[in-house]
Amino acid sequence: MSIVILVFGFEKLIMINLQQSLQMPTLKKYLLVIFLILTLLLISGCDYPLTFKDDAGTRITLLRRPARIVSLVPSVTEIIFALGAGPTLVGVTHHSRPAAGSGCDIVGGFLRPSLKRIKHLHPDVVFISTQQKTLRSQLEGMGCKVVEIKTSSMADSYSDIELIGRIVGQHPKALELNAKTQRSLQLISQKIAKIPLSERRRVMRMMGHNLLLIPGEDSFQNEIIKAAGGIVPEYDKKGAAIILDVPQFIAFNPQFIYACGDRREVREFFGQPEFSTVSAIQNNNIHFFPCALTCRAATHVGEFVEWLAASIYPDYFSRAENMILPEEVNSHNAFSLALDCVKKVDVVTMTVADFRHRTLVVDLVEPMQVLSTLEGFRQDVTCVGNHYLPPPTWNLVHRIGVKDFDARIEKLINRSPETTALLFTGADMRNLVQKTAVFKEMKVFALVTAGVCSNAVRMSADEGSYYEFFKSEKSAKPGTINIILLTNTRLTPRAMSRALTSACEGKSAALQDLDIRSSARPAFRQATGTGTDNIIIVEGRGRKVSNTGGHSKMGELIARAVYDGVIEAIGRQNSIYAGRSIFHRLREHQIEIYDFVKNCQTDFIGDRDSKKRNIADLSGIVEELLLESRYAAFIEGSLALSDAYLRGQVKNLQSFREYCLEIADEVSGHSLLHNRAATMTIYNGSKIPDPLRLALEALVRGAGAKSKTADSQPANG
């Protein structure tokens, strides 16, 4: 007889077969069974049942570790991913980007998530914010276990991370995340201490693009500014956000302004004459950071404080006497590249100017010719590489120059400047992608880093601001899409030059297929690259190849390896991938449903004080429509049509207008043809392409008419 013990763990089912159990005394046999069960529970790190109080003061007991979590709070979602518990997430709001293939559903927006979607996911736990209090009773009525999170300070963020770490069984990792943040804050504190109090700078965080909306005095956002050494305004007004008048703004006279969101609109707002005397505006000291950093107090607080402080005080942070940590190599991470011309490949982690850098180092077996878009043709090169510059050091490179900084890195990796060709990138080397393309005996290797969220451009359409004759910029910015190409052949100079075209065409095809948008005018233009892309092509060793054009096999392999590498690298760096949600695609076009509805005519929206007809409710209805594949596809189609329309490939939109009216009728449940709103333009906001405007108006019209009909029904109707 055998005894089979089943232990249901978080990730796996463990079966233990106790053979020869009949030969054991009964007491010893059962003591062994109990011992093994307890041992396995300890190995699995089980701290359950787990009892705690959430930020609403509610006492909660979880009998087992949750395997299905819905997070309606973007900062909580970020924490869960950072703790390595991403597989437990089954639902998030569209403000977060789940990884491709994660199986994580979008359940709507922060203000009005779909309860129907949440219920369908059968979550063990739902995380909500204190701003979503009205959801609690509804979710609990559906049988959901609800955990409420409130983050008003950096201290709250530490508590949140620790609590969530306990809930998902990653408490040690949560403690390490907090310790990492505290180390960053301590470093910045030491650096700021070197700046005289009289030279500290006035900093203002702008939260709107058409009014003076700033954080309240008790907001964590002001706490972040203070941690970065900035002076914040004091108006004795508390809350997440407060509104200033122009005299208050001018009286504070900020020397540094930062925001997130639409750069063009923010700059246009501050271009008004009444702001012309403000120091930050006179000195063009307006900066932009990702919303995930500015608007959340989660796992990236330390990194943001580092970046913000270095941006406020680039002059102090670039001086050698203000450095705290020694410049040194911290670690190596070697990997293989199956090419005869390559001796060794390594990713070197180092401390430079107090921050953590990483350099891809590819050592060649002998001196070779390389073609670099950063330096041109180079002879007798024995090492090529790609160096990751963390954001706090971007200004450092601008101030000391690429050549001098290049020399510092080459000294640290112990390579000679005369025989080393380096690229520089703002994309993290931890997101490096290696891709191979093969045909018979031919092989191409592409080593790619990529990021497209800050300076994507459409060449031939977007304006270039760097005018070299007058040196309006101090140096080139770090590359964003950087590619190192190696083959198992020997490329002639002609082949190396032509390979640039094949590689660039492969890169641009990847951006087109992902629908990457131009940073300058995202609603109107697809991007062809970023403004700082660079490529190194290595001559290589082997059979001689002189043709790498589009009709050659080598050209095909180069383009394919680059295409695959750019697609994957953008996914790793920016979480942008084919098949992402319509919410994310609209946001990439700088369109938010709430803002679109807010900018529709007020006589159409109706009474904004009405419970069911206010802007939040109407935008929530539209967001819920977009959770349905039919309406998501309708808007996706309008995005494609918009690009074709703007290129002049589609000239008449009449049939699409009629289709939009049919969709509005379908959503409303009755015909709108008798209604003037069915044919008029109701959107008054910033200009967007007509096909996309028509499609979004159709959903708003239909949702508004349906809501209005519901409001007019008798209570028992």
N, C-alpha and C positions, 0 to 999 in steps of 0.2 A: 504493500500500500504506500502511495506517495502523498505528501501534503503539499498543496499548491497555495502559495500566499500571493494575493493580488494587492498591490499597492498602487493606488491611483494618484500619481503625482501630477504636477502642473504641466509637464511637457511629455511624459511618457508613462507607459504601463510597464511595471517591473514584475516579472514572474520568477518566483524562487521555488525550485523543486527540491524538496528534501528527500533524497533517496535513502533507502535502507532504514526508514523511520521505524519499522517494526522491530528492529534490533535495539532500539533505544528505550530506556525506561520512560514511562508515561510522563512523570513530573519533569524530567530533564528535557523530554521532547517539547513540552509546551513552554518551558522556560526559554528554550532556544527560539521557538517561534516568536515569543514576545520580544526577546532581545533583538531579533532580526527586524521586526516591524519598527521598533523604536530607533534602531540604527538607521534604517532607510528614511524615516521621517526626519531625523537629524541631518542626514546627507542632503535631503531635498530642501533644507533650509526653511522648513515649515514653522511659522510663528502663529499659527491659527489654532483656535479661534482668536481673532484680533479685535480688541475693543478700543475705541478712541472717540474723541469729540471733534466734529468738524468745525469750521469757522463760524457757523451759525449757533454753535453750542449744543448741537444735537448729538446725543450719545448713540454711536453706531457699533454694531457687532457684525463682523464678517466671519462666517463659519469656515470658509476656505478661501484660498487665493483666487481672486477673480480671473477667469479665463476669457471673458467677453466684456470689454469696457467701451462705453460711449463717453467721449469727452466733448463737452460743449464750450470748453474754455481753451483758447489757443495756447495759453501759457502752460496749462496742464498737459496738453497734447505734446508740446515741445519737451516737457520734463519726462513724460513716459517714453518717448523715443530716445532721449538722451540716456535713460536708465537701461536701455536695451530691452524694454518690455513692449516694443512696437507691435509684435504679433498678437498681443492681447487686445489691441484697439480694433474694434469692428465698426465704429462710427465716429466721425469728427465733423466739425463745421467746415464750410468752404474757406474759412480763413486759414486753414492749415493745408499743407500739401502732403498727403500720404505718398509713399514711394510706389513706383510702378509695380504692379503685380502683388501689392500687399493685401488685397482683398478688403481694404478698409473703405466703407461707404461714406459718401457725403450725406449728411442728414439735414442740410439747410444752413441758415446763417445764425449768427450769435443772437440776434434779437428775436427771431421767430423760427426756431428749428421745427422740423416736422415730427410731431409726436407719433404719427402713424409709422414713419420710417424707424423711429427709435424702438417702438414696440415690436416691429417686425424683426429687429436684430436680437431680441431676447437678451439684453445685457445683464450681467451680474451686478455691475455698478455703473451709475451715470454721474459724471462730474459736472456740476453747474457753478456759475459765479453768483456772488451776492446780487449782481445786477439782473439776474434771472430768477429772482425770488418767486415770481408768480408761477414758474414752471414746477416748483417743488411738489406742490399738492397734486398737480396733474400727473407728474411722473410717478409719485408714490401711489396714486390711485390706479395706475397701470401695473402696480406690483414691482416697480423698480426700486432698488436700493440707491439712494441719492446722497452724494457727498458734496457739500457746499464749500467753495474755496473763495477766500477774500484776500486779495493782494494789494495792500495800500502802501507797503514800504518794502525796502530791501530785506529787512528782518523777516517780514511775512514770506518773502520768496524762499528764504532758508527753511522756514517751517514747512512750507508747501512741499519743497523737494524732499525733506525728511519724511513727512507723512506719506507722500505718494510712494516713496521708496519702500516704506514698511508695507503698504497695501499691495504693491506688486512683487514683494519679496526681494527687493534690491536695496535694502537699507545701507549696507556697506558702500555700495556704489553712490548712493545719495549723499552720504557723508563726504565721500571723495569729491563729488561735484561741488559741494559747498566749500570744501577746503580749497579747491582750485580757484573759485571765485574770490575767496578771502585772500589768497596769495596775490592775485591780480590787483585787488584793491590796496593791499599793503604796499606793493611795488609802486603803484601810482601815488600813493600817499607820500612815500619817500621821495619821489621825483618832484612832486608839487611842493614839498617842504623847502626845496632849493630856490623856489621862486619868491622874491620879496612880496610881502602883502600889498605894497603900493603898486605892484605891477600885475596883480591878479585882474582878470578880465570879466566884464559884465556879459552874461550869456542868457539868451532867451530861447526857449523851445516854442516854436509856432505849431499849433495843432490844427489850424485851418488855413485855407488858401484864399479866402475872400473876407476874412475878419480877423481881428486881433484876439485869437483864442489861445490861451496859454495854460499851463498846469497850475492848480491851486497850490497854496503854500505848503500843504501837507502831502502833496503828491510824491510818489516815488520818483517821478521824472525830475523834480527839483533835487531830490536826494542824490540822484545820479549825477546831475550837473555839479553839485557841491563836491561829490567824490572825485570828479574830474578837475577840481580846482577852480570852477567857475563861480562867479557871484550872481545870485538869482535875485529877481525883484521881490520886494516884500510889500504886499498890499493888505495883509491881515485878512485874506480871503482864502477859505479852504475849499477843498473839493477836487474832483478829477480834472475839471477845467473851469476857467473863469474868462470873462470877456473884458478887455481893456478898451479905453477910449484912446484916441490919437494923442492927446496931451500927455497921458500917463506913459504911453510908449516912448514918446520923444523925450520926456523927462528922465526916464531910465537910461535912454541912449545906449542900447546894447552894442557891444563891440563884436559880438559873435552871435549869429542867428542860425538855428538849424531846424530842419523840418523833415518830413517824409512825404511820399505821395508825388503829386504832379509838380515837377520842377518849373515847368513853363508858367503855370498859373501862379505859383508862389512868387516867381521873379516879376511877373506882370503886376501883381498886387503891390509889391514893394517898389515898383517903378513909378508909382504915383508921386506927384510933386511934394505932397505934404510930408513924405518920408525922406526927402533928399538930404536933410541935415544929419541923419542918424549915422553914426560911425560905421557900423557894420555894412550899411548900404553904400556909403561913400567908398569904402575899401573893398567892395564886392566880397565881403566875408559872410556869405550865405552858403550854408552847407546842407547836404542831404544824406540821410542814412536810411538803411532798410527799416521798414515799419516793424519787422519782427524784432529789431533791436530797440527802437525808440519807444514802442508802445507796450512792451511786455517786461515784467520783472520775473525772469525765469532762469534758464541755465546759462544765458549769454550776458548776464549783467557785467561780469568782470571784463569780458572782451570788449563790450561797448564802452565801458569807462576808459579802458586803455585807448581805444580809437578816438573817443571824444576828447580826452585830455591831450593827445598828440595833435589833434586838429586845432584845438584852442591855443596851444603853446608850441607850434612847430619850431620856433626859434630856440626855445629852451631845450626841447627834446632832442634837437640835432647836435647839441654841443657835447663834446667828449667829456668835459668836466662834470656834466650832469648825469652821466651814466652810473647805474647802481651795480649791475652785474658784469662779471668778466665776459669778454667775447671768447667763446670756446665751442668746440664740437661736443654735443651731448650724447649722440647715439648714431648707429649705422643700421641700415636695413637693406642688405644686398638681395638681389634677385637675378635670375638667369635670363639671358637673351640668346637664343640659339642661332648665332651668327659668327662665322669665322673671323670677321673683322672686328669683333667686340671682345675685349679682354675681360671687362668687369662692369657691372651696373650696380649702383648704390644710391640710396636716398639718405642723405646726411642731414640730421637734425642738429641745429646749432643755435646759440644765443648771440644775436647781433643787435646792438643798440637797445639792449634790455628786453628784446622780444624774441619769440621763438620762430625761427626760419627753417625752411627745408629746401635742400638742393638735390635735384636729380643729377647724378654724375655718371656719364657713360665714357669709360676709358677704351680707346681704340688700340689695336695690337701694334700699330705702327703709324707714323705721321701720314696724314691724308689731307686732301683738299676738301673744304666744305663751302657751301653757299649759305650764307645767313642773311635774312632780310634785315637784320639789325646792323650787320657790319659789312655785307658784300662778300666777295670771294676771299677766303682765307687759305693760306698754304701751310703745310706741315703742322696740322692740328692733331693732337693726340687725345684730346678730351672735349666732349660737347656736353652741355647740360642745360637745365631749366631751373631757375631759382625762384622760390615762392617768397614774395614779400608780404608779410602780414600788414593789414591796413594801417596800424599805428606808425609804420616806417615808410609809408608812401611819400610823405612830405620830406622825410629825411633824404631820400634818394633825389628828390627834386632840388634840395638845397645843396647837397655836396656834389651832385652830378653822377651820371651813370658810370663814367670811366673810373672815378675814384672808388665808388661803391663796389664796382666789379672787382677791383684789385683787393678790396677787403675780403670779399667772398672767396676769391681764388687763394688768398693766403690761408684762410681757415681750412679749405679743403685740400691744401698743400698741392696746388696745381699752378703751373707757370702761366702768366698772362699771355706770353708769346705763343703758347701752344694750346690755349683753351678758348673755346667759343661758347659763351653763355647767353641764354635768353632770360628774361625776367617776367614774372607773372603775378597777378593778384589772385589767381585760383589756387586753392590749397593743394599742395603736392600729395596729400592723403587721398585726393580724388583723381590722381593720375590714372590714365587708362592706357593699356598696351593692346594694340590690335595687329593682327597678322592677316595678310592676303597672299594666297598661294596659287600658282598655275604651273603644273609640271615641276620643273626644277627651279622656277623663279619664286622668290619670297620677298615680301615687303613688310617691314615693321614700322608702325606709327606709334610714337609715344606722345600722348595728347593730354593737355590740360585745357579746360574751357569754362567760361562763365559769360553770361550774356545779359545780366540784369542791370547794368549801370551805364554801359557805353556802346550798345549795339547800334550800328549805323546801316543805312542804305546808301551805298556808294552811288554817285551820280545825282542823288536827291538831297541828302543831308549836308549841311554846311560844315566846313572845316574851320576851326577857330585858331589853328596853329599856323602862323605866317612866318616861315623860317627866316626870311630876310630881316625881319624886325625882332625876332626872338621873343614873341609874346608869351611863350612858355619857357620855363627855366630848363626843362629837360623832357624827354619822352616819358609818358606814363608807363607803368608796368604792363606787359602784354596780358591779354585775357585769353584768347585762343592761341595757344602755343603748340607747335608741332615739330617733333624731331623725326625725320625720315631716314631709315637705314634699309639697305637691300643686301642680298647675297651676290650682287653683281658689281662691276665697276662702271659707274656712270661717267660718261664724258662731260666736259663743261657744257656742251650743247644740251645733253640729256638732263643735267642738273638744272639748267635754266628753264627748260620746258617743263620739268617736273613741278615747278612752282605753279604754273597754270593748272595742271591736273589736280594738284593738291588744293588750290584755292577753289576750283570748281566743285570738288568733292565736299569741301567745307561749306560753300554756299548752298549746295544741294541739301545738306543736312539741316541748315538753318531754315531753308524754305519748307522742307518736309515737316519740321517741328513748328512752323509758323512763328518763328522768333520775330519780335516786333522792334522796329527802330525806336531807340530811346527818345529821339527828338519828337517824333509824331507817331506814336504807337498805333493809334486808331486808323492811320492812313497809309502806313508803309511797313512792308516786310523788311527785315534786315538781311544784308548780304554778308555781314561780318561784324567785328567790333573795330573801334578806331585804333586798336593797339595790337592787332594780331601779328605774329611772327612765326617764321619757319626756318629750320636748319635742315639742309639736305647734305648727307655725308656721301662722299665719293664712293666708298666701299671697296671691296676686293672680290675678284671672281671674273666671270666672262664679261667682256666689254659690251655695254649697251649704250646706244647713241640716240634712241628714240623713246621718249616717254610721253608722247602725245595721246590724244583721245582715241586714235585708231590703233594704238599699240597695246599689247598685253601688259607691258610694264606700266603704261599710263593708266590702264584700267585698274590694275592692282593698287597703284598709289592712291587713286581717287576713292577706291572702295575701302582701303584701310583707314584713310582720313575720315571718310563719311561715317564709318562705324565708330571710330574713336571719338569724333565730335559729338555724335548722338549720345553715346554713353557718358562722356565727360560732362556734358550739360546736365544730364539726368543726375549725376552724382553731386555736382556743384550747386545746381539751382533747383533740383527736383522738378524739372520740366521734361516731359516725355509725351510721346504721341498717345492720344486717348485720355489726356487729363480732362478734368471736369470743365463744363462750360463756364462755371464761375471763375475758374482760374484763367481761362482764355479771355474772358471779358476784363478781368483785372489787368491782364497783360496789355489790353487795349486802353487801360486807365478808365474803365467804366465800372462803377459800382451801382447795383440795382437801387439801393437806397437813394443815392445822389441823383440817379436818373428820374426816379419818381418825384423826388423833392423839386426837381426843376421842370416838372410838367405843370401846365396851367392850373392855378388854384381853383378856378371855377369848375375845372374837370374833376380835380381830386375831391372837392367838396369841403365840408366843415372839418378843419384839422383838429378840432376838439372832440369830434365824434369818436366814440370808442372803436367802432369798426371801420371808420373811414379816414383815420389819420394816416400820415405818411408811412409810419412804421408798419402798420397793419397791411397797407396796400403793397408795400415792397415785400413784406413777408409772404403775401399771396403769390406774387410774381415769382419769388424764390422757390416756393413750393411747386409751382408749375414747372420750373426748370429742373426739378428733381425727376420729372417724368421724361422718359427718353424721347417721346414725340416732340415736346416743346424744346427740349435741349437741342435736338437735331434741327428744329426750325431755326433757332438762333445760330447754330453752327453753320447752317446753309447761308444765312445772311452775312456771316463773316466772309465766307468764300466769295459770295456774290459782290460784297463790298470791294474786295480787292480787284475783282474782274471789272467792276464798274469804274473804279478809279483809274485802271489802266486803259480804259476806253474800249474794252472787249465786249462790254454790254452797254447799250446806249438807251434802251427803252425799258423803264421799270413798270409799265402799266400792268402787265400780267402779275408781277410780284405784288403790286399794290392791292390787286383784287384778291390774291391769295392771303395777304395780311388781313384783309377785311373778313375773309372766311374764318381765319384763325380767331379773330376777335369775337365773331359770332359764336364759334364753337366754345370758347372759354366762357362767354357770358351766358350761354344757354338760350339765347334768342337773337333775332336779327337787330343789328344796330344801324341799318341803312337809313332809317328815318331820323337818326340822331346826327346832328351837325358834327359832333365829336368823332363820328366815324370817318369823316373825310378831311378834317382839319389837322394841321400840325399842332400837337399839344406840347411838344418838348421845346423848352426855351433855354436849355443849357448850352455848354460849349459845343461847338460844331462837331458832329460825327458823321460818317458816311451815310448817305440816304438809305441804302438797303438795311443797314443795321438799325438806324433810327426808326424806320417803318416797322421793322419786326418787333423791336422793344415796345413801341407805341401800341402795337396790336395786342400784346400781352397786358399792358397797363390798361388799355381801353376795356378789354374783355374782363379783366379782374375787377376793375372799377364798376362796370355795369352789373356784374354778378353780385358784388358786395352791396351795391345800391338796391338791387332787387330784393336781396336778403333783408336789408334794413326796413324795406317797405312792407314786408310780410307781417301779418298778425302774429302775436306771440305764440299762438297755438298752431300756426300754419306750418 
